[in-house]
Amino acid sequence: MVPRHDFDLISVDDHIIEPPKVWTDRLPAKYQEAGPQVVTKDDGSEAWQFEGELVATMGLNAVAGKEFKDFAMDPMTYADMIEGCYNPVQRARDLLADGVRGSLCFPTFPRFAGQRFTTAKDKALGDLCVKAYNDWMIDEWCASVPGLYIPMMIGQLWDPKLMAEEIRRCAARGVRAVSFPESTTPFDLPSFHTDFWDPVWQAAVETDIAICIHIGTSGRTHLPSPDAPYSVAVALGPVNAQITFMDLLLSGIPERFPKIKIALSEGGIGWVPFALERVDRTWERHRYWAKMGDTPPSELFRRNFWVCFIDEFAGLETRDRIGVDRIMWECDYPHADTPWPNSQAEVTKMLKDLPADDVAAMTHGNAEKLFRWDARPDVDAILGVKQSA
């Protein structure tokens, strides 16, 4: 019998730990040696290797299923993770058993927005790696469990026109979202305040693809002092989202592309009401000399932006000031913030006393609209439920 769940959940922020053969199965023979591959080091740990260089991170905090006291940033091997980290079918069982029937997944080895490949010495290889990941996402990860995984792509960040072509190619194959960095200047690329990225925005608008921006994708973490432990950066995570929020709102992009859709991932929501007050006050006083446009930034937010939460009472209390239709839920499987395998219990604590319409919108309805997602997985088949005669 299928488990009964009180809440119908779609997660707009989960993470894939890529299986070892994503690129070795898809790159041409001439690029096999330089392309991404998993190697075993002398100490028995595993690591990704790309263009002959080892990449430090294997699992990037893939700690789902562990006790808090056993958390660490990087699993040493695939054997140190639960299978759902890298096996889409097992993950489907994990999520569906917890009442999560939709999932949008960010990459890990390519980094959350695919920015790993901007550093490729051979950009032809980088281009092939981007396309190989996107094809694997569509043909293997998403296709393994139809209806569960909302397909999201990465792009060739070093070449906006090439990335725009890839958006159109992948959109034709059913992709609903593209991951993008929270800031591009750390990669020595032009900022949001230029027209450099207009081909990307135009392609996203034309194809009705959402742009998903995850905290930390710039590679910068905000620490008040250089000797502060990384736990301070984790606690300050929403600061990244606020910075990106202000940067994009005042960049001119929403005015030039009024149908653009931007979702901020893992940044929380409680800061949004004050941020909207502050940015509107800035607009009122400085819009003339700064040429900030005729539309208050808060209106641009409520037209073009979405935010998401994991467990956040303060943000939910101010949901009407944010806009209930702007809020989505995330599971963050298999990272340290995930409520899995207790998603239903955690959501119950937060939402049990809220109006049913608000709950439906935030737990799944807004995600369905943003990503144009009406598919549903075959829960009985995935969980191995026997049908009665």
Buried (B, 14 or more C-beta within 10 A) or exposed (E): EEEEBEBBBBBBBBBBBBBBEBBBEBBEEEBEEBBBBBEEEEEEBBBBBBBEEEEEBBBBBBBBBBEEEEEEEBBBBBEBBBBBBBBBEBBBBBBBBBBBBBBBBBBBBBBBBBBBBBEBEEBEBBBBBBBBBBBBBBEBBBBBBEBBBBBBBBBBBBBBEBBBBBBBBBBEBEBBBBBBBBBBBEBEBEEBEEEEBBBBBBBBBEBEBBBBBBBBBBEBBBEEEEEBEEEBBEEBBBBBBBBBBBBBBBBBBBBBBEEBBBBBBBBBBBBBBEBBEBBBEBBEEEBEEEEBBEBBBBEBBBBBBBBBBBBBEEBBEBBEEBBBBBBBBBBBBBBBBBBBBEBBEBBBEBBEEBEEEBBBBBBBBBBBBBBEBEBEBBBEEBBEEEEEE
